[in-house]
Amino acid sequence: MILLGCIYLGYSAYTANNTLIKSDSISVKKVKEIAKISSLDITLSGIVNADSNTFFIQKHVVAYIGANATLSTNVSKIKMQVDIQGKHATISMSVPKVSSIDINQFKIVSSNEKTLGLIPRLGYINTDTHDTASTNALFEGKKIIKEKASRSEYINQAKVHINIIMTSLFETVGWSVAIDWTND
């Protein structure tokens, strides 16, 4: 009877198309207000190589990673000087920088393991249960994506776009604006 109940519960956890239904509850941990102008979203992809060396196993992976990087500037730190008579504003704001990296794709293309010492004689023992090489590849991929998205050509493009946004906002009320970029 218990066996039939377990089979029924296991079966009822699947829908008609064999998709497992999970009822994990997700709760909101933190709500953070941000004051940013996101002016550029860059899609990047490429191949990343990474290694992990444990006591018994050396592992090398090659992974494909695809991601979007967003360049933003923090508007909560804006300083503004206003010439009311000339209808002109000068805004000091920080240079756009990478504010987020969203990984769209991460796939191990190849993996190579070398065992050391007694492991070949004892059979396969998984001493890398957390797959450190894959984690290293993901970390390295994010680092490379941040470096590439932080290139001056993208930062300049983000500046131009923010300048266009701010100019169009001020022009709607008959004002002109100049932006002074700061590195903070």
KACOR-V846567 format. One record per residue. N is the residue number from 0. RES is the residue in one letter. D_FIRST is the distance of its C-alpha to the first C-alpha in whole Angstrom. Layout:
n: {N	N}
res: {RES	RES}
d_first: {D_FIRST	D_FIRST}
This chain:
n: {0	1	2	3	4	5	6	7	8	9	10	11	12	13	14	15	16	17	18	19	20	21	22	23	24	25	26	27	28	29	30	31	32	33	34	35	36	37	38	39	40	41	42	43	44	45	46	47	48	49	50	51	52	53	54	55	56	57	58	59	60	61	62	63	64	65	66	67	68	69	70	71	72	73	74	75	76	77	78	79	80	81	82	83	84	85	86	87	88	89	90	91	92	93	94	95	96	97	98	99	100	101	102	103	104	105	106	107	108	109	110	111	112	113	114	115	116	117	118	119	120	121	122	123	124	125	126	127	128	129	130	131	132	133	134	135	136	137	138	139	140	141	142	143	144	145	146	147	148	149	150	151	152	153	154	155	156	157	158	159	160	161	162	163	164	165	166	167	168	169	170	171	172	173	174	175	176	177	178	179	180	181	182	183}
res: {M	I	L	L	G	C	I	Y	L	G	Y	S	A	Y	T	A	N	N	T	L	I	K	S	D	S	I	S	V	K	K	V	K	E	I	A	K	I	S	S	L	D	I	T	L	S	G	I	V	N	A	D	S	N	T	F	F	I	Q	K	H	V	V	A	Y	I	G	A	N	A	T	L	S	T	N	V	S	K	I	K	M	Q	V	D	I	Q	G	K	H	A	T	I	S	M	S	V	P	K	V	S	S	I	D	I	N	Q	F	K	I	V	S	S	N	E	K	T	L	G	L	I	P	R	L	G	Y	I	N	T	D	T	H	D	T	A	S	T	N	A	L	F	E	G	K	K	I	I	K	E	K	A	S	R	S	E	Y	I	N	Q	A	K	V	H	I	N	I	I	M	T	S	L	F	E	T	V	G	W	S	V	A	I	D	W	T	N	D}
d_first: {0	4	5	5	6	9	10	11	12	14	15	16	19	21	23	24	27	24	26	24	24	25	25	28	31	34	37	40	42	46	48	51	54	56	60	60	62	60	62	61	58	58	55	55	53	54	53	52	52	51	50	48	49	47	48	46	46	49	47	49	48	49	48	49	49	50	50	52	55	56	60	61	63	63	65	64	67	70	73	75	79	81	84	84	88	87	83	82	79	78	75	74	70	68	68	65	62	59	56	53	51	48	47	46	45	44	43	44	46	46	45	47	46	48	47	49	50	47	44	45	45	42	40	39	38	38	40	40	37	38	40	44	46	44	44	48	48	47	49	52	52	52	55	57	56	57	60	61	60	63	66	69	69	65	67	70	68	66	69	71	68	68	72	71	69	71	74	73	71	75	77	75	77	80	80	80	78	78	75	76	73	72	70	68}
